[in-house]
Amino acid sequence: MKSGVMLWIDRGATLLAVADPAAYDKGSGRCGRIDRKGDGCRPFISFSKTRGGGIYGDGIIDGQGGTPMVGSAETWWRLARRAQTEGGNQNVPRLIQIDHAQDITFHGITLRNSPNFHVAMNQVEGATFWAITIDAPADARNTDGIDPGASQDVTITRSFIRAGDDNVAIKAGNNGPTRHVSIIDNYFGWGHGMSIGSEVNSGVSDILVRGLRLHGTTSGLRIKSDVTRGGVVERVIYENVCLRGNRWPINFDSRYDPHARGSSIPIFRQIVLRHVRGGEGALVIRGLDPDHAVGITLDDVRFGDSASWQVENADATVSGVWPPFPGRAGVPASQKWEGCANAFPNR
């Protein structure tokens, strides 16, 4: 893609990504194979050092992750799953990669069946995803929805996302911080939830998640890191959130890999949950140690009676929480909250 160029895909039109490893290979002949390194494929669509423009329309971009690769009976997704079971990394293409770009907009488009991440971002300043759909099977490995990394001023709004991995994953590796991200009025189907991490080395801050509905995601609201890739995650607000059918509706874990060894300490602080409703599941808040406790405020956060808290090393301010937060008095109340009464229409 070039600066200022708009790709428009009209209703009824589908842009298909050919399932030919040679079309994406970076020159090493590794695309479509398993090796120790990975990253042997170019993306289907690339924004690199561009400003303005984006992808629009009511049509579809299909990554054909479930289509057999040219010259093989194996699909991109089966290759990825085999890499997981046999060891090594799959070399498969991302659908869309946005690098070192500014002021990118996606509107109305449907992205589906990516072989890998649907949208990955690196050092982007200004991006809006408005009323888009992302759809991949629940068992399609590493098919994240949108991953803002080392980026700022990002908005994802009024969109529907379900995927085989994180619905959204905010990341900040060694290439820079991620900050000022708004996730507003979205619906997440199956996937691994609204995630921050696991790499947060450069810091994540000033994140607003408001009006989010999560139905059938394994984790719901999730912050994950460990001592090999930790950093500061701060000023994160979750507000007016509805959850249903989640194994871990809340999952803030600074020991994501319990066997990790390193000195990059994860610090989660100024985390606020306000007006959050859910059903059953494990409610996990796990700081690294007493000196690096999770700093969190829970205000009107209520789940079903069968939900259970699993808390270690948390510095919590609690008001109107059910089931009772460990060591605090609980305030039972109706699970029907006006913002959640009709939150999950059939789809």
Secondary structure as GFF3:
##gff-version 3
##sequence-region A 1 347
A	DSSP	beta_strand	6	8	.	.	.	ID=ss1
A	DSSP	beta_strand	14	16	.	.	.	ID=ss2
A	DSSP	alpha_helix	21	24	.	.	.	ID=ss3
A	DSSP	beta_strand	34	35	.	.	.	ID=ss4
A	DSSP	beta_strand	45	48	.	.	.	ID=ss5
A	DSSP	beta_strand	54	56	.	.	.	ID=ss6
A	DSSP	beta_strand	60	62	.	.	.	ID=ss7
A	DSSP	alpha_helix	76	86	.	.	.	ID=ss8
A	DSSP	beta_strand	89	90	.	.	.	ID=ss9
A	DSSP	beta_strand	96	99	.	.	.	ID=ss10
A	DSSP	beta_strand	102	107	.	.	.	ID=ss11
A	DSSP	beta_strand	110	112	.	.	.	ID=ss12
A	DSSP	beta_strand	119	122	.	.	.	ID=ss13
A	DSSP	beta_strand	125	130	.	.	.	ID=ss14
A	DSSP	beta_strand	133	135	.	.	.	ID=ss15
A	DSSP	beta_strand	146	149	.	.	.	ID=ss16
A	DSSP	beta_strand	152	157	.	.	.	ID=ss17
A	DSSP	beta_strand	160	162	.	.	.	ID=ss18
A	DSSP	beta_strand	168	170	.	.	.	ID=ss19
A	DSSP	beta_strand	178	184	.	.	.	ID=ss20
A	DSSP	beta_strand	187	188	.	.	.	ID=ss21
A	DSSP	beta_strand	194	196	.	.	.	ID=ss22
A	DSSP	beta_strand	204	210	.	.	.	ID=ss23
A	DSSP	beta_strand	213	215	.	.	.	ID=ss24
A	DSSP	beta_strand	219	224	.	.	.	ID=ss25
A	DSSP	beta_strand	232	244	.	.	.	ID=ss26
A	DSSP	beta_strand	248	253	.	.	.	ID=ss27
A	DSSP	beta_strand	267	277	.	.	.	ID=ss28
A	DSSP	beta_strand	282	286	.	.	.	ID=ss29
A	DSSP	three_ten_helix	290	292	.	.	.	ID=ss30
A	DSSP	beta_strand	294	302	.	.	.	ID=ss31
A	DSSP	beta_strand	308	312	.	.	.	ID=ss32
A	DSSP	beta_strand	314	322	.	.	.	ID=ss33
###
